[in-house]
Amino acid sequence: MTRHRSLAPTLVPTLVTLAFAGGLAATPAASGAVLGVQDDRLTSGPLEDVDARIDLVRASGAKVTRLDVLWSLVAPRRPADPADPADPAYRWERADAAMQGFERIGVTPIIVAYSAPAWAAGGRRAPRDSEVNPNAPAPADYGRFMEALARRYSGGFTPAGATEPLPRARHYEIWNEPNLGAFLSPQVSGGARVAVTRYVAMARAAYPAIRRANPGAIVIAGVGGPRSSTDANGTGALEWARRLAASSAPFDAYSQHVYPAAAPLAPSRAFPSWATLDELFATLDAVPRRRGTPVYLTEVGYTTAATPFRTVRVTPGQQAAYLRQIMGLPVVRSPRVRALVWFNLQDNPNWPAGLRYGSGRVKPSHSVFARLARASRLTDDLRVRPAVALTRRQLLINQRISQTAVRRLALVQRRLDAGLTRDDLRPGGIAPRAFGPGVTATPAAGAVAPPALRRAPRSPPRRRAAPARPPGCASPPRSCS
């Protein structure tokens, strides 16, 4: 299946927070996957349209979104230092604006980076009718780009001329639908299925680079396109998952795209479909080190009009009903599925599965989506800066440290409340021992202790000169007449 999106630039009317620094530690609630939406019109087009598109995302009620970053557009020429997000060859303006917009409306982004620039793909360029270059890149080049991307959105990078760092993203998908020839090519060479091998090499280069630049990031692999069969043009989604699970590719989570022909409640033997999604869980769990791997459904949907790439269509009313049914499915409500991203926010000519028509008018599915999205609850793995879950022992240690600090402050305050005396004002008068046991004084790092104060030496008293004695007077003179 080819890519479903159009890139047409159309605009339509306690006290301390602790940052999470680990991987997927928190167990999500069993209330179901968090519902998100992707706006493919944020990928390209006039930069001045970004704020209006962000407002449409907010109007949907989504708490999660997905952002395409086309490597070929961000780095049309080779950077001198590809791992440095400040390299002047990079063009981050659109991604920066989108990320700042997501932070403004409080939506968690999932970033997917794909489309090789020609310089990283042996000079091979995108087809004439597409902005997406599917030619497989050199894995090392992709790894360096992912390092720059993850560092830029690590939450600690401030671009030149800015006063505040850019927002943070925690979720990074490695490529888009690499099991399809339209996105990663070639799939087969010399009789060997080389796409899987090259993708594993890309993941091996990208994973450590992302985690080095953005500790605590969640790296998502697979990103399987909705294909059932395997041939020269692509690899079946289940076979793709099986090969990746058995490979040496490092990843924290797996993602799959689901665009089934069957309704959510209808039986189906095809994969991927809602009736067979649990086969993906079983495929991952068959490899011990992949057991329990979280799953993100980063593209799902049903089209409501004819398209060159899909024969199946539903009515707008059916689309709304199917969305409601999807979110009630046991397989979707499983703690295994972390997020479900509807593709797309607004119809485009190639993929009319939007919550809005191409004109911008909302479909019946929009209100259903908004209600379900607002009811979903972000779990720690979907928070950009979630709170740390402390163990009972850690809480007790923190409590004892806090209690000790309070006791010491109370001793200091009690001594000061008693009032200062003349003795306190002499050098060394207010010393730690003046406050009682448990209070010590530690100079700040690099501080130089002031020189000790000393009393000025007393001058000897002046003696009065004896009065002059008249001749013949005794000494001491008492009376002389």
C-alpha atoms as one frame of an Amber mdcrd trajectory, in Angstrom:
protein
   0.000   0.000   0.000   1.285   3.461  -0.794   1.276   6.318   1.636  -2.178
   7.685   2.380  -1.370  11.307   2.887  -1.277  14.428   0.770   1.253  17.091
   1.623  -0.769  19.881   0.000  -0.350  23.212   1.838  -4.033  23.886   2.409
  -5.369  25.810   5.420  -8.924  25.511   6.634 -11.237  27.787   8.346   4.749
  19.006  47.387   6.686  21.741  45.941   9.171  20.001  43.691   8.398  18.243
  40.396  10.638  15.290  39.636  11.436  14.547  35.991  11.071  10.972  34.797
  14.379   9.566  33.664  13.593   5.936  33.003  11.895   3.917  30.328   8.438
   2.353  30.456   8.245   1.856  34.193   4.664   2.813  34.855   1.820   0.395
  34.311  -0.994   2.077  32.395  -4.563   2.001  33.554  -6.755  -0.708  32.079
  -9.263   1.883  30.890  -7.939   1.656  27.336  -5.491   3.255  24.963  -5.149
   7.026  24.978  -6.798   8.430  21.853  -4.811  10.768  19.612  -4.994  12.284
  16.147  -2.484  13.162  13.436  -2.701  16.242  11.222  -0.715  15.448   8.076
  -0.942  19.095   6.965   1.611  20.013   9.608   4.237  18.127   7.622   4.686
  20.738   4.895   3.067  23.875   3.550   3.140  27.508   4.650   4.781  27.983
   8.017   2.227  30.646   8.933  -0.521  27.991   8.881   0.940  25.994  11.777
  -0.812  27.851  14.619  -4.227  27.436  12.967  -3.600  23.711  12.461  -2.556
  23.358  16.105  -5.843  24.979  17.138  -7.719  22.343  15.118  -5.833  19.619
  16.957  -6.853  21.217  20.249 -10.494  21.396  19.133 -10.437  17.619  18.576
  -9.757  17.005  22.277  -6.764  14.782  21.472  -4.193  14.256  24.205  -1.644
  12.608  21.917  -0.564  13.420  18.374   1.959  12.205  15.823   4.298  14.450
  13.853   5.998  13.522  10.592   9.525  14.917  10.298  10.772  14.462   6.739
  14.527  14.163   6.981  14.875  15.159   3.325  13.186  18.518   4.001  15.043
  19.206   7.253  18.474  18.385   5.779  18.402  19.001   2.011  22.231  19.269
   2.081  24.661  17.305   4.209  25.436  19.006   7.554  29.044  19.447   8.567
  28.166  17.905  11.954  25.002  15.811  11.423  24.609  15.014  15.133  24.505
  18.717  16.041  20.977  20.181  15.895  22.504  23.662  15.595  24.317  22.851
  12.345  23.371  25.587   9.825  22.436  23.020   7.162  19.364  21.982   9.170
  15.960  23.573   8.599  13.957  23.025  11.764  11.505  25.924  11.510   8.401
  23.826  10.801   9.147  21.138  13.367   9.990  23.789  15.989   6.709  25.599
  15.369   4.704  22.381  15.601   6.456  21.274  18.794   5.912  24.669  20.420
   2.270  24.476  19.395   1.832  21.035  20.941   3.355  22.285  24.182   1.000
  25.276  24.133  -2.092  23.057  23.973  -0.721  20.328  26.258  -0.597  17.474
  23.717   2.006  14.690  23.825   3.878  14.318  20.512   5.104  11.094  18.909
   7.763  11.980  16.320   8.310   9.780  13.270  11.352  10.562  11.108  11.756
   9.185   7.590  12.384  10.121   3.907  16.108  10.046   3.186  17.822  13.068
   1.663  19.574  12.114  -1.596  23.020  12.651  -0.043  22.290   9.893   2.531
  20.788   7.496  -0.034  23.585   7.194  -2.546  22.271  10.073  -4.640  18.867
   8.420  -5.174  15.990  10.897  -4.953  12.248  10.803  -4.307   9.901   9.955
  -7.183   8.635  12.956  -9.150   5.133  12.793  -7.715   6.181  12.550  -4.051
   8.093  14.455  -1.383   8.916  11.181   0.356  12.180   9.511  -0.649  11.866
   5.768   0.073  15.440   4.858  -0.855  17.181   3.216   2.079  19.708   5.534
   3.752  23.110   4.713   5.175  22.283   3.561   8.734  25.052   5.687  10.266
  23.671   8.838   8.606  20.196   8.067   9.909  21.562   7.474  13.401  23.320
  10.837  13.429  20.176  12.607  12.263  18.116  10.916  14.975  20.680  12.064
  17.531  20.299  15.666  16.343  16.501  15.340  16.366  16.370  13.833  19.864
  18.818  16.400  21.227  16.874  19.307  19.740  13.695  18.110  21.448  15.309
  16.881  24.651  13.849  19.748  26.658  17.283  21.238  27.271  18.243  22.657
  23.873  17.977  26.418  23.344  18.422  27.531  19.721  20.518  30.568  18.870
  18.594  33.767  19.520  16.023  32.093  21.792  15.683  32.651  25.531  14.022
  29.338  26.432  14.695  25.726  25.468  12.520  23.971  22.903   9.862  21.520
  24.153  10.673  17.920  24.885   9.510  14.846  23.000   9.916  11.383  24.513
   8.563   9.181  21.712  10.511   8.553  18.503   9.436   6.146  15.775  12.116
   4.656  13.552  10.951   5.328   9.975   7.416   4.979   8.634   5.895   1.763
   7.259   9.297   0.293   6.332   7.659  -2.985   5.309   6.234  -1.207   2.246
   8.307  -0.464  -0.847   6.739   2.989  -1.083   8.550   3.940   2.127  11.668
   1.762   2.265  13.183   0.539  -0.964  14.260  -1.910  -2.148  12.383  -4.582
  -0.269  14.092  -7.417  -2.142  17.504  -7.541  -3.826  19.205 -10.541  -5.366
  16.443 -12.765  -4.056  17.059 -11.663  -0.459  14.576  -9.659   1.619  16.987
  -6.820   2.322  14.480  -4.308   3.760  14.380  -6.107   7.111  18.177  -6.318
   7.314  18.592  -2.633   6.483  15.891  -1.601   8.916  17.564  -3.536  11.728
  20.817  -1.717  10.943  18.970   1.618  11.041  17.445   0.743  14.421  20.831
  -0.308  15.799  22.290   3.048  14.753  19.337   5.171  15.869  18.485   3.647
  19.245  21.680   4.460  21.178  21.906   7.854  19.470  18.402   8.808  20.601
  18.900   7.596  24.158  22.287   9.319  24.395  20.806  12.647  23.337  17.503
  12.326  25.186  17.742  10.080  28.263  14.403   8.502  29.082  13.226   8.606
  25.465  10.956   5.801  24.262  12.154   4.379  20.947   9.403   2.740  18.892
  10.258   0.310  16.100   8.243  -1.723  13.607   5.879   1.009  12.418   4.292
  -1.698  10.300   2.168  -0.688   7.319  -1.227  -2.394   6.826  -0.169  -5.186
   4.487  -1.208  -8.831   4.778   0.888 -10.484   2.060   4.587 -10.644   1.251
   5.999 -10.102  -2.230   8.631  -8.049  -4.054   6.868  -4.796  -3.168   6.470
  -5.349   0.542   6.539  -7.587   3.581   3.399  -8.742   5.363   2.922  -6.913
   8.649   2.911 -10.075  10.762   5.991 -11.488   9.049   7.676  -8.110   9.515
   6.904  -8.206  13.241   8.155 -11.778  13.504  11.460 -10.945  11.813  12.021
  -7.843  13.924  11.186  -9.607  17.172  13.797 -12.261  16.403  16.396  -9.723
  15.290  19.018  -7.768  17.208  17.148  -4.484  16.689  16.864  -2.578  19.993
  13.519  -0.957  20.793  11.334  -0.050  23.757   7.952  -0.406  22.030   6.400
  -1.610  18.778   3.939   0.228  16.538   1.450  -1.004  13.961  -0.933   0.723
  11.534  -4.452  -0.678  11.246  -6.756   0.115   8.284  -8.944  -2.988   8.027
 -11.620  -3.649   5.455 -13.794  -5.319   8.101 -15.821  -3.431  10.703 -14.394
  -3.460  14.238 -16.884  -6.070  15.487 -16.795  -8.230  12.356 -14.794 -11.472
  12.228 -11.662 -11.366  10.082  -8.683 -13.583   9.392  -6.589 -10.848   7.786
  -3.748  -9.151   9.598  -3.774  -6.414  10.660  -7.403  -6.189  11.686  -9.150
  -5.635  14.996 -10.019  -9.338  15.197  -6.389 -10.422  14.742  -4.474  -7.710
  16.604  -3.730 -10.077  19.482  -1.608 -12.093  17.008   0.872  -9.218  17.165
   1.110  -9.585  20.943   1.707 -13.326  20.580   4.367 -12.744  17.907   6.308
 -10.382  20.150   5.866 -12.573  23.225   7.223 -15.626  21.370  10.698 -14.090
  21.785  11.494 -13.998  25.536  13.279 -10.637  25.511  10.304  -9.048  23.691
   7.676 -10.401  26.079   5.291  -7.678  27.194   6.610  -5.079  24.725   4.177
  -2.124  24.693   2.265  -1.522  21.464   1.313   1.823  19.925  -1.227   1.965
  17.095   0.139   5.096  15.468  -2.228   5.121  12.478  -5.788   3.813  12.353
  -8.900   4.854  10.472 -11.660   4.284   7.927 -12.010   6.276   4.692 -15.364
   7.870   3.812 -14.777   8.469   0.083 -13.151   6.840  -2.918  -9.369   7.011
  -3.120  -6.792   5.797  -5.662  -5.165   3.724  -2.923  -8.166   2.011  -1.338
 -11.372   0.382  -2.549 -13.028   0.087   0.877 -15.118   3.022   2.069 -17.705
   3.664   4.767 -20.356   6.319   5.281 -19.629   9.225   7.652 -22.147   7.724
  10.085 -20.426   4.347   9.966 -17.063   5.984  10.547 -18.383   7.551  13.763
 -19.918   4.253  14.896 -16.733   2.326  14.106 -14.628   4.767  16.112 -16.870
   4.234  19.129 -16.657   0.440  18.664 -12.865   0.467  18.336 -12.389   2.189
  21.670 -14.600  -0.426  23.353 -12.749  -3.475  22.013 -11.061  -5.644  24.673
  -7.861  -5.758  22.607  -7.722  -1.941  22.549  -8.650  -1.630  26.222  -5.810
  -3.998  27.084  -2.959  -2.414  29.083  -0.701  -3.635  26.271  -1.947  -0.924
  23.867  -0.709   2.451  25.053  -2.013   4.862  22.403  -4.209   4.854  19.315
  -3.727   7.672  16.764  -6.505   8.386  14.262  -5.243   9.237  10.799  -6.097
  11.830   9.846  -7.524  15.070  11.222  -8.803  16.306   7.855  -9.419  14.620
   4.522  -6.912  14.922   1.734  -7.497  13.674  -1.825  -5.394  10.546  -1.274
  -6.742   9.584   2.142 -10.239  10.797   3.108 -10.304   9.250   6.572 -10.369
  12.570   8.407 -12.539  13.726  11.268 -13.182  16.722   9.003 -14.001  16.969
   5.324 -11.504  18.617   3.007 -13.511  21.829   3.326 -12.888  21.834   7.075
 -16.468  20.999   8.057 -16.623  18.396  10.819 -17.916  14.867  10.243 -20.094
  13.001  12.773 -16.922  11.218  13.929 -15.444  14.489  15.206 -17.799  14.817
  18.171 -17.445  11.098  18.975 -13.676  11.429  18.871 -13.655  14.554  21.065
 -15.777  12.877  23.739 -13.643   9.715  23.789 -10.335  11.584  23.654 -11.208
  13.871  26.545 -12.286  10.890  28.631  -8.980   9.065  28.120  -6.290   9.488
  30.748  -2.586   9.942  30.078  -0.378   7.311  31.667   3.158   8.012  32.849
   4.730   6.695  29.657   2.680   9.255  27.693   3.561  12.217  29.860   6.389
  14.368  28.592   7.639  14.921  32.168   5.815  12.431  34.404   6.291  12.223
  38.154   8.683   9.606  39.467   7.098   6.648  41.259   9.125   6.153  44.438
   9.374   2.890  46.338   8.316   2.690  49.991  11.970   2.663  51.056  12.723
   5.783  48.963   9.742   7.575  50.468  10.910   6.732  54.026  14.428   7.981
  53.272  13.055  11.228  51.819  10.795  11.635  54.842  13.686  11.210  57.304
  15.848  13.689  55.404  12.990  16.203  55.435  12.333  15.706  59.152  16.030
  16.213  59.982  16.122  19.433  57.964  13.006  20.720  59.739  14.484  19.960
  63.180  17.679  21.824  62.324  15.770  24.835  61.045  13.713  24.825  64.259
  16.894  24.910  66.370  18.210  27.873  64.394  14.901  29.712  64.638  14.611
  29.072  68.381  18.071  30.523  68.982  17.325  33.601  66.901  13.936  34.104
  68.560  15.678  34.254  71.948  17.319  37.474  70.828  20.912  38.409  70.138
  23.218  39.456  72.972  26.511  41.311  73.123  28.342  37.978  73.214  26.683
  36.925  69.949  28.168  39.923  68.203  31.733  39.125  69.071  33.769  37.096
  66.526  32.680  33.457  66.601  29.740  34.295  68.845  27.037  32.770  66.610
  28.745  29.453  65.910  27.049  26.089  65.229  27.413  25.128  68.899  25.181
  28.078  69.795  22.207  26.331  68.193  22.446  23.000  69.884  23.311  19.482
  68.683  22.559  18.535  65.060  23.501  21.880  63.477  26.730  22.149  61.534
  28.185  24.783  59.235  29.483  23.768  55.823  30.971  26.447  53.559  29.617
  26.564  50.002  31.756  24.991  47.298  34.486  27.394  46.330  33.714  29.764
  49.183  36.623  31.363  50.981  36.258  31.736  54.725  36.559  35.357  55.846
  39.645  36.218  57.867  39.179  35.926  61.611  38.342  39.178  63.346  40.744
  40.313  66.042  40.424  42.987  68.662  42.689  45.921  68.048  45.464  46.014
  70.649  44.901  48.519  73.443  47.256  51.464  73.579  48.935  51.962  76.978
  47.309  54.768  78.988  48.955  58.088  78.674  50.543  59.432  81.791  50.062
  63.021  82.737  53.183  65.005  82.873  54.072  66.059  86.430  53.525  69.750
  87.023  56.610  71.800  87.156  57.864  72.345  90.714  59.093  75.645  91.899
  62.617  75.506  93.194  62.842  74.207  96.741  59.459  72.333  96.699  59.348
  68.737  97.882  58.178  65.875  95.694  55.353  65.168  95.497  54.380  68.718
  95.932  51.613  69.277  98.367  51.913  72.886  98.985  54.483  75.319  98.088
  54.327  78.876  99.189
